[in-house]
Amino acid sequence: MDFQVVVLAGGTSEKLSPLVSKDVPKALLPVANRPAISYVLDLLESSDLKDIIVVSKRPSSSISAPPPVRSWALPFANAPVRLLQVVEGQEAARLVGAWISSAYLDRLVVEVVAVTEDIGTAGALRAISKRLVANDVLVISGDLVTDVLPGAVAATHRRNGAAVTALLCSVPVSGPSDAASSGGKDKAKKPCRLNIVGLDITRQFLLHVVSGTDVEKDVRVYKRKIRAVGQMEIRSDLMDAHLYAFNRTTLQDVLEQKEAYRSIRLEVLPYLVKSQLRSAPSGGEGTIVDETGNVVVPPSSNLQCLSQHRAIAPSAFKQDLLASSGGGTHRCCVYIASKNKYCHRLNSIQAYCDINRDVIGEASHLSGYSFSSHNNII
């Protein structure tokens, strides 16, 4: 499978302070006595994805000017897999690279790349863009703990010939939002990891996406989009797992044209979703349209509609608009993990506690260990 993989390993996340430090970067934080990043690396190895990058970020406060991208190549004899990993910080990159070189000897070839910490996920990809040469690129967060095989997402992406394919999972039921609490304020707000997504009736194509931070606002869908697709299923029970398959050329074009973009989830993905459909003459019925020609879904009266993923337009979905690659259109697809799959991101203190509890309990198959009351688990 002609894929290159980028693992965004992070650095010393403030959300995980004081657990992480310059001596223990986020990627090496122990989860059931294993570094967090090992869960992602094992998944990639099991999916036989053979060209991987790991990226680390350097704290911007420690430098006066943007540093050049630094990399550490860790070639292993007869290694079947090549890894390029992006890590935040040179010291973090050194520590992560040293651990991988010992733990995955003769299994992976790793290139660990250090970039500036405050450039965001899109900025990290932009910094290593020239290193991306495969037809498709799989981007995965190094803090993802899941049993969903990245190879399944890659296969779906390749089968659909998509510009981007995103992994969506059921929202974890325990713990507060990954936005953390703000001194006890705004406890009733939706978790920021929550997305409102619009899917076609086959649940293959991503037609609309709204960040969880905007859930309390009116959810607006362009009238021309309703005209184009006819029917859309709105769901609020799915989490963006931060695992994406991109067409390399499309990704590089967006990163080059949109230099201000910093986030994959909040900017790159919504941009691709918004730009994928061309206008169509026919329109759906039963929609509320404001003076600008947009469809408006008031949040207060439609929360039940959102949570139960009702259709917002009754006419049949025009599959040919997305099934065809002509006319300058591209396709944004999703891979929805089944509800029995485990999917969680280690991006807060609460999430760290939840994941450690889960991987020695109901999700113990992820750690590869057998646990008992006599084990000391970190």
C-alpha positions, 0 to 999 in steps of 0.5 A: 500500500503506497502510504506514508505515515506521519505520527504527531507525537507532541512535546510537553503538553500543558494539559498534562502538566505536571505529568510531562516534562522535558525529561518525560515528553508526552509520547513517553508518558507511561500507560499501563507500564508502556510509553503512550506512543507504543500503542500507535506504533504497534497498530501501524506495524500490524497494518503493514504501513511501511513509511512512517514519520514521527514529529516532535515540537520544540518549545517556542519560548526557548528560541528567538527565531524559527529553528530549522527542522531537525531530524534524527535518522534511526536506521535498523538492519533489515527493518521492514518499516520506515517511520518518520515521526514529528515531535515537539522539541529537540530533546523530546525528539532525542528521547523518543528516538532513543526509546524507539530505536531500542524497543523496535530494533529490527522492526522499524526504521525511524526518522524523528523530526523536531519542529516549533511547538506553537505552529499547530498540527497543520503547521507541523505538516507544513514544516515537513511537507517536502518530505512527503512523497507517497501518493497518500499520507496517513496522519495520526496523533501520537496520543491516540489509544485505539484498537481500530487498525489504521490500515482499515482507514487507509483501505477505505480512503484508497477504495473511495479515491478520497481527498481525505478520510477521517476516523470517527469513533463513539464519544468516550462516556467517562471523564469531562471534556478534553478542554479541561475545566475552567475553574468550575465554570461553564460545566454545562458546555459540550465537550470540545472533542465533540463534533457535529457532522453531516453524513450522506445516507450511506455514511461514507461521505463527510458533507458537513463538520462543525467544531464542538466549540461552536455547538451552542451557536446556530448550526448553519448549512449552506443552501447550495449544499442541501441542493447538491446532496438532497439528504444529510444525516446530522450526528453529534455522537461521534468523536474526531479521533485525529487519524486522517488519510490525505491525498498528498497533492491535495494536502500539500496544496491546502497547506501552501495556499492556506498559510495561516491554517494551524489546525487539521481538525478545525481548519484543514478538514472543514475547508476540504469538506466545504469545498468538495461540492459543486452547486446543483440546481435542485433544492430540498424541501422542509428547510429554514433559510435566512436572508443570506440563503443559508439553512439555519438549524436553531440549537435549542429546538433541534438538540434532539434532532442533532443527537438522534441524527435526523435527516434535514432534507427529504429528497433522495441523495444525489450520489453521482455528485460525490461518486464522480471525480469530474468537474473539479470536485473531490471527496471527503470520506469517513471511516466510522468505527463500530461501537465495540471498538476502543478509541480514546485520546490521551490529551488531558489528566482525566483522559490519562486516568480513564485510559490507564483504568481501561487498558488494565480492565475492559480494554486490556487487550490493548496493552498485551499484558495480563493484570491482577491485583498484584501488579503495580500499574503506572 
